[in-house]
Amino acid sequence: MPTEVLTCSDSKAYEGIVAKAAALLTAGELVAIPTETVYGVAARADSADAISALKRVKGRDSSKPFSLHIAGPDDVHRYVPELSQVAKRIIRRAWPGPLSVVFPVESPQDAQIVSELGPEVVNLLYHERTIGVRCPDHRVAIDVLSRVPHPVVAASANRAGQPPPRDIEGVLAELDGDLALAIDGGTTQFEGPSTVVRLDKNGFEVLREGVVSPRVLKKYMTVNLLFVCSGNTCRSPMAEALCRFEIAKAQGCTVDELADRGIFVRSAGASSFGGGPASGGAVQAVKELGADLSGHCAQSLDQALINTADHVFCMTSGHLEAVKSMVPDVGDKVQLLIEGRDVNDPFGGSAEEYKRCASEIHAAVQQRLKEITL
């Protein structure tokens, strides 16, 4: 029997199309849906019969798992009990979008979905203590997935070894008669498949190249903090050193290992010519708080530093205006380190003044780290 095809161009029929697709998936049938990359064949993930049917249609090796597809980024918490900071970062920046992520799951039995559906779903959803998840950026896919009260996996709508289709004609050329329904959502946005990455605690490995380039992936995985003062010898270097110290302590690693985890903390001076060390008073003040500033080399504030940063914290309102004058569209990522007031410059002051300033900055950095997601 030929596969039924329903077209989304008729807005009046749209809700009925989505409802029918969701009902068929719930019943264990196979349904082709569009995503922003290629068309996929979806199946109910907690049904052994549906998964067997999907493997048969795809002609796929039974040992190769399918990717779970979710309607929104928050749904990942049902399947991955503990997300690393790297995982949280990439979810926040990449989803919804053309990136499939293989998450490590040390204890699948602790996942919320297992408590909902029972321990038998572990073998259906997880593969060697991992789970691959995709959060598509396509209205049809999102609406269908959000209406199915069960986990759903999907694979490209083609036989194994054949190119994945970008339109309904490609789907039918390969799979007509093997699916209960195919939804025609037009030609997909992108010409390639989603990029697939495997995460570990500290980084990622590209398993399949796709729409998201390595350069963009690296950007997704990193976080950049920038502290700004005048000469970059006192206040902003103290903030940089204390911030690194606090993040490393929270991450359970050394300061030198932060870069390997995609965390970069920098400082710069709006009036600095660069090249000089931190002042002796600043070095000693942060040393007493556990941080090291001995190797600091001052640098000038520039547009590249501002554009790269995810958060820019300024010591004074004057520094904040300097940032905005360099990059007028910097937006709300630039803020005073201490909301509502300036941090006074201890340059040329006594050791006690440096200590007071360092303590003030330390407390402000700790507060800011509570407010941002690394």
C-alpha positions in Angstrom: 0.0 0.0 0.0 1.4 3.4 -0.9 2.5 5.7 1.9 -0.1 8.4 2.8 1.3 11.9 2.2 -0.1 15.0 3.9 1.1 18.5 3.0 1.6 21.2 5.5 0.9 24.0 3.0 -2.7 24.1 4.1 -2.7 25.9 7.4 -6.3 24.9 8.2 -5.3 21.2 8.1 -2.0 21.6 9.9 -3.2 20.7 13.4 -5.0 17.6 12.1 -1.8 16.5 10.3 0.3 16.9 13.4 -2.3 15.1 15.5 -2.5 12.2 13.1 1.3 11.8 12.9 1.5 11.8 16.7 -1.3 9.2 17.0 0.4 6.9 14.5 3.8 7.2 16.3 2.1 6.5 19.6 0.5 3.4 18.0 4.0 2.1 17.0 3.9 3.1 13.3 6.7 4.7 11.2 6.2 8.4 10.1 8.4 10.5 7.9 8.9 14.1 9.2 10.9 17.1 7.9 13.7 18.7 9.9 15.9 21.6 9.1 18.5 19.3 7.6 17.0 16.2 6.1 13.7 14.2 6.3 13.7 11.6 9.0 11.7 8.4 9.8 10.4 8.6 13.3 9.5 5.7 15.6 8.4 5.2 19.1 11.6 4.5 21.0 10.2 2.5 23.9 8.5 0.0 21.5 10.7 -3.0 20.5 8.4 -3.6 17.6 8.7 -0.1 16.3 12.5 -0.1 16.6 12.6 -3.4 14.7 10.5 -2.0 11.9 12.8 1.1 11.7 15.9 -1.1 11.5 14.2 -3.2 8.8 13.2 -0.1 6.7 16.6 1.4 7.1 18.5 -1.8 6.5 20.7 -0.8 9.4 23.0 -3.0 11.4 21.2 -3.9 14.6 24.1 -2.8 16.7 24.0 0.8 15.5 21.7 2.9 17.7 19.2 5.6 16.6 19.2 9.1 17.9 16.5 10.2 20.3 14.6 13.3 19.0 13.2 15.8 21.5 10.8 18.7 21.1 12.8 21.2 23.2 16.2 21.5 25.0 14.8 21.0 28.5 13.6 17.5 27.5 17.1 16.2 27.7 16.9 16.2 31.5 14.5 13.2 31.3 17.2 11.1 29.6 20.6 12.4 31.0 20.6 12.5 34.8 23.8 14.6 35.1 24.9 17.1 32.6 28.5 18.4 32.6 29.2 22.1 32.3 30.3 21.5 28.7 27.0 19.7 28.0 25.0 22.6 29.5 26.9 25.1 27.4 26.3 23.3 24.1 22.6 22.7 24.8 22.2 26.4 25.7 23.9 27.6 22.5 23.2 24.9 19.9 19.7 23.7 20.4 17.3 23.7 18.7 19.6 23.2 15.8 21.4 20.9 13.4 23.6 19.3 16.1 23.2 15.7 17.4 24.9 15.1 20.7 26.0 11.7 22.2 26.0 12.1 26.0 27.8 9.9 28.4 25.3 8.4 30.9 27.1 6.5 33.6 23.9 5.3 35.3 21.0 5.1 32.9 18.9 3.5 35.5 18.9 6.9 37.4 17.3 8.7 34.4 13.9 10.2 34.9 12.6 8.3 31.8 13.4 5.0 33.4 11.4 5.8 36.5 8.5 6.8 34.2 8.5 3.8 31.9 10.4 1.1 33.7 13.9 -0.5 33.6 13.2 -2.3 30.3 13.7 0.9 28.4 17.3 1.1 29.3 18.3 -1.4 26.6 16.1 0.4 24.1 17.3 3.9 24.7 20.9 3.6 25.8 23.9 2.2 24.1 27.1 1.4 26.0 26.2 4.0 28.6 25.5 6.7 26.1 22.5 8.2 24.4 22.4 10.2 21.2 20.0 13.2 21.2 18.8 15.6 18.5 16.7 18.7 19.1 15.6 19.7 15.6 14.8 23.3 14.7 11.7 22.7 12.5 8.1 23.6 13.4 6.7 20.3 12.1 9.2 18.1 13.9 8.8 20.1 17.1 5.0 20.0 17.0 4.9 16.3 16.3 7.4 15.4 18.9 5.7 17.5 21.6 2.4 15.6 21.0 3.8 12.1 21.4 3.7 11.0 25.1 6.6 8.6 24.5 10.3 8.9 23.6 10.8 9.1 19.8 13.9 8.1 17.8 14.5 9.0 14.1 16.9 8.3 11.3 17.3 9.8 7.9 14.5 8.7 5.5 16.6 6.6 3.2 18.0 3.1 2.9 21.4 2.5 4.4 24.1 3.7 2.1 21.8 6.0 0.1 21.8 9.9 0.3 19.4 11.3 2.8 16.4 13.1 1.2 15.7 16.9 1.4 12.2 16.7 0.0 9.2 14.5 0.0 10.0 13.1 -3.4 13.3 11.7 -2.1 11.5 10.1 0.8 8.9 8.3 -1.4 11.6 7.3 -3.9 13.2 5.3 -1.2 10.5 4.3 1.3 7.1 4.5 -0.4 4.9 1.7 1.1 7.1 1.2 4.1 5.7 4.1 6.2 2.3 4.8 7.6 2.6 8.5 6.9 4.9 11.0 5.3 4.5 14.7 6.0 5.5 17.1 3.2 7.1 20.2 4.7 8.8 21.4 1.6 12.6 21.4 0.9 14.8 21.4 4.0 16.7 24.5 5.0 20.2 22.9 4.9 21.8 20.7 2.3 23.7 18.5 4.7 23.0 16.4 7.7 23.3 17.4 11.3 26.8 17.4 12.8 27.2 14.6 15.4 29.5 15.0 18.4 30.3 12.8 21.4 30.8 14.6 24.7 33.0 13.7 27.6 33.5 15.5 30.9 35.8 18.1 29.4 35.3 18.3 25.7 34.0 16.7 22.5 34.8 14.5 19.5 33.2 14.9 16.1 31.7 11.6 15.0 30.2 13.0 11.8 30.8 16.3 10.0 27.7 18.2 9.0 26.0 21.6 9.0 27.7 22.9 12.2 31.4 23.6 11.3 34.3 22.8 13.7 34.8 26.6 14.2 31.2 27.0 15.3 31.5 23.9 17.5 34.5 25.3 19.3 32.6 28.5 19.9 29.6 26.5 21.3 32.0 24.7 23.7 33.8 27.7 25.1 32.9 30.5 27.5 34.9 33.7 27.7 34.9 36.2 30.6 36.6 39.6 30.4 37.4 42.0 33.1 38.1 45.7 32.3 39.9 48.4 34.2 42.2 51.3 33.2 45.8 50.1 33.1 45.3 46.4 33.5 47.8 46.2 36.3 45.5 46.3 39.5 41.8 45.8 39.5 41.0 43.8 36.4 44.0 41.4 36.8 42.9 40.8 40.4 39.4 40.0 39.2 40.8 37.7 36.4 43.1 35.8 38.9 40.4 35.4 41.5 37.8 34.4 38.9 40.1 31.6 37.6 40.8 30.5 41.2 37.1 30.3 42.0 36.1 28.5 38.8 38.9 26.0 39.1 37.9 25.2 42.7 34.3 24.7 41.6 35.3 22.5 38.6 37.7 20.4 40.7 40.6 21.2 38.4 43.7 23.4 38.3 43.7 26.9 36.9 45.9 25.6 34.0 43.3 23.0 33.1 40.5 25.6 32.6 41.4 26.1 28.9 41.1 22.4 28.2 37.5 22.7 29.6 36.7 25.6 27.3 36.8 28.2 30.0 38.8 31.4 29.3 39.2 34.3 31.7 40.9 37.4 30.5 41.4 41.0 31.5 42.4 44.2 29.7 42.9 47.9 30.3 40.9 50.7 28.5 43.9 53.0 28.9 46.7 50.4 28.8 49.6 50.3 26.4 50.2 46.6 27.4 53.3 44.7 28.3 53.7 45.5 32.0 53.3 43.2 35.0 50.7 43.5 37.7 51.5 45.8 40.5 53.2 44.3 43.5 50.3 45.2 45.8 47.8 43.4 43.5 50.0 40.3 43.3 50.3 40.1 47.1 46.7 40.8 47.8 45.3 38.0 45.6 48.1 35.6 46.8 46.6 36.0 50.3 43.3 34.9 48.9 44.7 31.9 47.1 45.1 33.2 43.6 48.3 33.7 41.5 49.0 36.9 39.5 52.7 36.6 39.3 52.8 35.9 35.5 50.4 38.6 34.4 51.2 40.8 31.4 49.0 43.8 30.8 47.1 44.1 27.6 45.1 46.8 25.9 41.3 46.6 25.5 40.3 46.1 21.8 37.2 45.1 19.8 38.4 41.5 19.3 38.5 40.9 23.1 35.0 42.4 23.5 33.5 40.5 20.6 34.9 37.2 21.8 33.7 37.6 25.4 30.4 36.2 26.6 30.4 38.5 29.6 32.3 41.7 30.1 32.6 43.0 33.7 33.9 46.6 34.1 35.3 48.2 37.2 33.7 51.6 36.7 31.0 53.3 34.6 33.8 55.0 32.7 35.2 51.6 31.6 31.7 50.5 30.7 31.3 53.5 28.4 34.7 52.8 26.9 33.6 49.3 26.0 30.4 50.6 24.4 32.3 53.2 22.4 34.5 50.4 20.9 31.6 48.1 20.2 28.3 50.0 20.2 26.1 46.9 19.7 27.7 45.0 22.6 24.3 44.7 24.2 23.7 43.5 27.8 26.7 41.3 28.0 28.7 44.3 29.4 28.0 45.2 33.0 29.6 46.8 36.0 31.3 44.2 38.2 29.4 45.6 41.2 26.0 46.6 40.1 25.3 50.3 40.8 28.8 51.4 41.8 32.4 51.6 40.8 35.4 49.7 42.2 38.0 52.4 43.3 41.5 52.1 42.0 44.1 51.1 44.7 47.0 52.1 42.4 49.7 53.8 44.5 47.9 53.0 47.7 49.0 51.0 50.8 49.0 47.2 51.1 45.8 47.5 53.2 44.1 49.4 50.4 45.0 46.7 47.9 43.7 44.0 50.4 40.4 45.8 50.8 40.1 46.2 47.0 40.9 42.5 46.4 38.4 41.4 49.0 35.7 43.6 47.4 36.5 42.2 43.9 36.6 38.7 45.3 33.1 39.0 46.7 31.8 40.5 43.5 33.4 37.8 41.4 31.8 35.1 43.5 28.4 36.7 43.2 28.7 37.1 39.4 29.7 33.4 39.0 26.5 32.5 40.8 24.6 34.5 38.2 26.1 33.2 35.0 26.1 29.7 33.5 29.6 28.4 32.6 
